[in-house]
Amino acid sequence: MSAAGPARLPPQLHVFVRDWLSSNNILLKSRDGHVLIDSGYGRHAPLTLALLDSDRGVGDEGLASLVNTHCHSDHVGGNASIARKYDCTVAVPAAEAPLVDRWDGKALLYEYCDHRIERFVADRVIPANSAHVWGDLEWKALAAPGHDMGALVFYNDEHRILISGDALWENGFGFVMPPEVDPAAMPATRATIEMLGTLEIRVVIPGHGEPFTDIAGSLERARKRVEIFAADNRRIARHALKVNLMFALLDKQRMPVAGMAAYLDRVEIYREFNALYFQLPPARLAELLVGELVKAGAARIVSGEIVPAADQAG
């Protein structure tokens, strides 16, 4: 484990820190071909392409491969645009490949959560426990189910670097499905955190947020969050809905308050979770979720519309 300190990275590894709508992009440069890990959300694909075309990116050297930690829309939304521009291969976790092949909009949380994405093709699969050389560094792909049951993290033993996707952030992890929806998700989340605790990690490059080195602190915070959620299924469900509503708001930038009830009744995740956990009229569910986002400072109401707070907009 490592105490807090500067996140020193090898010179061929570049992190484009994004926001909560687009995942971070990790570029691994090599004379054998540059590799990008995760492509962000589709709405931000033009910026992702601009970053790749910049001095810090690949310029006109091209991209050999695009690799995904998992296939949620904020990590794969730029796949189609990047593959089209660079004619690179796209590799996804082996457990996710069948979902991508049949474009399962519920299992991948696309239509199910009202996430917009351009369809892409997976050219290669990455099995758990496989080894890969990207950026002249050897990475081991480790299964990290929980937030996404097919997710992988990538670990480099030489520099003790973990590319964690949404399996571990500095202050938590990606939302988890409640037991009535997926009984394996919360136990898998706990097991993934414990697995990560066995690794000698110096720095984590998360799917969202800056790279960090307080590994022990982040793992402890993640364990506490698991225990809090595991004690209250309704809390897990409410958290998942708030996260998804905030994601929709960051995507759309503004949503009329008067239309929120109809929106929640139209999108399947809200309708399904409401039937399972809350049994509220859609207008009351909208009032609850919007109220909590505003109270938390993540959103505000302006002229009858809910908009992201200033520090959330993008």
N, C-alpha and C positions, 0 to 999 in steps of 0.2 A: 504494500500500500504506500501511497505517497501523500505527503503534506502539501499544503497550498504553495504554489510557486509559479514561476513563468513557464508557459507551455512551449518549450523548445521543440521544434519539429525539424526533421531532415529537410535539406534545401529543395529536394525534388517533390516535396509534399506541400501543396498549397490549399488552404481552406478559404472558400468564399462563404463568409457567414451571412446568412439570409435573415428570414424572419419567421413568423409563425404560420404564414401561408405557404411559403416555400421552404423546403428543407435546405440545410447547408449543402454546398457542392464541394466535394473533395477531389482535387486534381493531383494525379500521380504521374510525374513526367519521367520519360525514359527514352533512350535512343531506339529501343525496340518497339515503341509506340506508346502514346499517352493514354491514360485510363481515367475516366471520370466516374466517381461514385455518387449516385443520386442526382436527379435533374431538376428538382423543384416542382412547383405547381404550374399548370399550363398557362394561367393568366400572366405569369412572370417569365414565360419562355423567352420573349425578346430580350429581357435583361440577362438571362442565363447565357444566351448566345452572344450577347455583347461582352460579358465577362470572359467567356472562352476566347473571344476574338481579341482581347486586350493584351497588353504587355505581360500581365501576370498569367494569362491563359495560354492557349496553344498557338494563337496567331494563325498563320497559314500553314503550320506544320501538320495539322490534322489531328484527328482523334481515332485511336484504334478500337476502343471499346468503351461502352457505357455499362456500368454495373449498378444494380440496385440492392440496397439492404432489405427492402420489402416493397410491396407494390401498392401502397396507399397513394392517393392522388398527389399529395404534397411532395412525394419522393420520385414519382415517375411521370408527372404531368408534362415534363419537357422532353420525354423520351422520343416521341414521334418527330418533333422539330429538330432535335439534335441528330437523330439517325438520318433524317432527310438531308441535313446540311453536310454532315461529315461522312455519310455512308459507312458508319461504324456498326459493329455488332452490339446487340443489347443482350445482357445477361441478367437473369432473375433467379432468386432462390428456387431450388428444385421443387419445393413444396408448393410454391405459388404458380409455377408454370402452367399446370392444368387450368387454373382459374383464369389466367391471362389468355390461354388458348381459346377457351370458350367465352371469354369476356363476361365473367360472372359479376354483374353489377351489384349484387347483394353481398356476396362473400368479400369482394374487394372494396366495399363501401363506396361505390361510385353513385349510381342512381339511388341506392338505398339511403344515402346521406345527402343527396343533391350536390355531389362533387362533380364538377365539369372536367372532362378529360378527353383528349384526342386518342383514339385507339392506336396502339403500337403493337409490334410483333416481337416476341422474345426469340432470339436466335440461339441462345445457349442457356443452359441451366447450371447453377452452382450448388452442388450437394453440400450438406453439412459435413464438417470434418475434412473438407478438401483443402488443398494448399494451392496458392496462386502467387506468381511473381508480378507485381504491379509497381511501377516506379522503382525498379531495381531492388525492391524489398519483398520479402516473403510474408504473405498474409495467410492466416488460417481462418477459414469460414466456420463459425460456430453457430449452432442452432440457438435462437433466442426467442422462443415463443412467449406470448403473453398479450401485449398490445396488438401484435399481429402474430397469428399462430404459425406462420411460415417464415418468419423473419430470421435474418442472419446478422451477426456482427462479425467484424473482421479484426483480427488481432495480430500484431507484429511483435514477436518475442524479442528481437534484437533491440529495438528502441522502446519496447513496452508501451506501444500505442494501441488503443482500442478505438475503432470506428464503430460507434454504438447504435446508429440509427435512432429509433425511438425506444429502445430497450432500457436506456439509462440516460437521463439528463442530469445536470448539476443539481436540480431540485425536483426530482421525480422521474416520470416516464410517461409515455403516451397513454391515453385513456384505455381502459380495459372493459371488455364486455361483462355484464353481470351474469351470475350463475344460471339464471333462467334462460338466458340467451346462449351462453356458451359455458357450461360447467367446468371446462378445462382451463379457461383463460386465467382466472386468478391464481390457481395452484401453479400454472405454468409461469406466471409472472414472478411468483415467489421463488420458484426453482431457478429461473434465469438470473435473478439477482444474486442468489447464493452461488451459482456457477461463476458469475463475474467476480465474486469475492474471492475465488480461488486463484484468479489470474494475478500475475505481478504486473500491475498497470502503473505507468508513470503519468500518462496523459490520456484523457478521453476526448475524442472529437465527436460531439453528439449530433443528432439530426437537427437540433435547434439550439441556438445559443452558442456562446463562445467556447472554444476548447478549455478544459479545466484540469487541474491537478489535485484537487482535494478529493481524492478517490474514496477514502474512508468516510468522509462526511457525506458525500453523495449517496453512497451505499446505505449508510445509516438512515438518511432521510427517505430513501426509497423503501427500506424495510418498514419504517414507521407508517408510511403511506399505505403500504400493502395491508398492514394490520388494521388501520382505521377503516379502509374500504371493506376488508373481509368481514368486518363486524356489522356491516349495514348495506344490504343489497340495494336499497332504495337510494342510498348515497352514491353508490357506484353508478346507478342509472342516471341520476340527476347530473352528476359530473359529466358523464358521457354526452348528455344532451346539451349541456352548456358549452362544452368544448366544440361540439359540432355546430351549434348555432353561432358561436364566435367565429368559427372558420368560415361559415357561409357569409357572415357580415364582412369579414376581411376580403372575401372574394367579391361580393356585390358592392361593398363600400357604403351602401345605405339601404335600409329596408323600411317601408312605411309601417308604423306601429299598428295602424288600423288593419293592415293585411296580415299581421303575424299569425292570428288564429287560423286563417285559411292556409297559410304556408305550412304551419305545423301539422295540420290535418292532411295536407297533400303529401308530405315527405314521409316515407315509410318508417324510418327509425323513430321519429317522434310519435307517430301513430301507434306503433308496436309497443314502445316503452310505456307510453301513457296507459295503454290497455293493461299491461302487465303490472305496473307499479303505482300509478297515480289515480286513474279513473276520473280525470278532471275534464270539464268542458274545454275544448281547444283554447277558448279565450282566457280561461283561468290558467292553463298551462303556459300560454304565452306571457301572461302577466308575471307568473312566477319566474320563468327563465330570464326574461328581459330585465325584470327587477333585480335579479341576482347579478347579472352582468353589469348593470349600472352601479349597484352597490359596491361591487368589487373594483370599480374604476376602469373596467375593460371597455365599456361602451357608455354613450350618453344619448339623451334624447334632444334633438334639435328640429324645431318646426315640424313636429309630428313624425319624425323619422328617427330610427335608431341608427347611430353611426359609430364607428370605432373611436375610442378615445384617441387623443392626439398621438400618444406614444405607441399606439397599436396600428395606426393607419399605414398603408403601404400598397 
